[in-house]
Amino acid sequence: MKLREVEVSTPKMGKMTLSLMRLTVEQGEVLFDLPFEHDVHRRHRYVIKEFPVLRWSNGMPWHEANAWFVSQAPNIPLGELSISTLHSNGYALLAFMRFLEASNLAWNYLPIIDAERAINKYRGHLISERTEGHITPSTTSSRMGVALRFYRWAQRAGLLHQDCFEIITPGVINIRNRLGPLARIPQNFSNLSIPNKSRGGDVVEGGLVPLEVSERDDLLNFANHHASIELLLMLKVAFATGLRVGSICDLKLNTLEWAYADADERLFWMHVGPGVKGAPVKTKFSVNGRVLISKDLLDELKTYVKSVRRLMREAKALDSDNQLVFLNKNGKSYGREGGMQSSQVCGLLSKLKVKAVAAGLDISDFHIHRARASFGTYVVMAGMSLMPEVQLISTICFTRDLMLHKHESVTMTYVRFIENRAIKSAFADEYTRMLIGRFAESMSNG
């Protein structure tokens, strides 16, 4: 008899509609109503859709965290806070909830010994995840920052019995340019915060280390035999276009259909961004642009969307999702609503890593954003290999546009990565020759 797999319940973030009502008292009667009765446009702002609600794995709401969200809600109609920012905070606390349940800890467990406190243990957990390459330095810093802001609010609200759970040290931040210091800004530093420091060695945007071409090929070859077709295609798109996972999860059928050929017929252009009418695709900072994709990969995607497997998933999808290229087995998006990440894709990658370990392939430090970093490195390498035929500024501009970078400074991290690697390679060759020369000289003198 085959046993049915039991789905393990985990904390989740749901969405609700929150109405910010105005309370008035007339003739001893309490009345509730939306503000701006005679201004429909302004009145509509006080009905907040998709407001985040956190629940533990047993279905019970996390009352304190949800109360923190509600305390921030009045800033949304005023334009001082976006719902997407609140979603990001919710997902950051969701990661904290999963850690708490896995560690069997209460969020407000704050004994006298610092190392035993839930928030201190979470800090160590995040640093370990960053060191092992499971999350980026920026994600590490951001998640800890959200947790600390929640704790500080809880302390002000009288929800924590401890007088203090962190040590605040006054200091300054030095603002500098190439000519020297410009200003010193007072800043308080927490002993629990995690600075956004990149890992050692050469890195590109987000503190990431690109994959060598051989490493990429090994990964894709393994995924071809052991991953689902959806994950395989997502990885191929990430390596071949540089799109972020949130954009890949939001690709539309018309994104593929409306792709048009480049002068080089082996390449096609796809329009992405929220401004593409009929086929909007989420991008970071809502940037609109176009990305290159090979004809072979585009044809592979077009074949996939017409497959029985994909059409069966589309049949289960809601009207809001049925135009997505990638749908999970339940006919829903792999992407995170309102965000640029995907816990589902991370879950698929985690399963692939387990299989890889059994097969002797080490991809433990890979996460999908490294595919984007690898793509940018390959583009810059190609451009710089043509020097002096192609000016460096042309390579920078081309890479910036392909990767939808908002600022050239981000693109420059790729250029410096390639330049540093070339310099170190030349130094290593010279260093080796020097050592060999010294060794030969000592042998002749001996």
Buried (B, 14 or more C-beta within 10 A) or exposed (E): EEEEEEEEEEBBBEBEEBEBEEEEEEEEEEEEEBEBEEEEEEBEBBBBEBBBBBBBEEEEEBEBBBBBBEEBBEEBBEEEBEBBEBBBBBBBBBBBBBBBBEEEBEBBBBEEEBEEBBBBBBBEBBBEBBEEBBBBBBBBBBBBBBBBBBBBBBBEEEBBEEEEBBEEEEEEEEEEEEEEEEEEEEEEBBEBBBEBEBBEEBBBBBBBBBBEEEBBEBBBEBBEEBBBBBBBBBBBBBBBBBBBBBBBBBBBBBBBEBBEEEEEEEBBBBBBBEEBEEBBBBBEEEBBBBBBBBBEBBEBBBEBBEEEEBEEBBEBBEEEBBBBBBBBEEBBBBBBEBBBBBBBBBEBBEEBBEBBEEEEBEBEBBBBBBBBBBBBBBBBBEBBEEEEEBEBEEBBBBBBBBBBBEEEEBBBBBBEBBBEBEEEEEEEEEEEEEEEEEEEEEEEEE
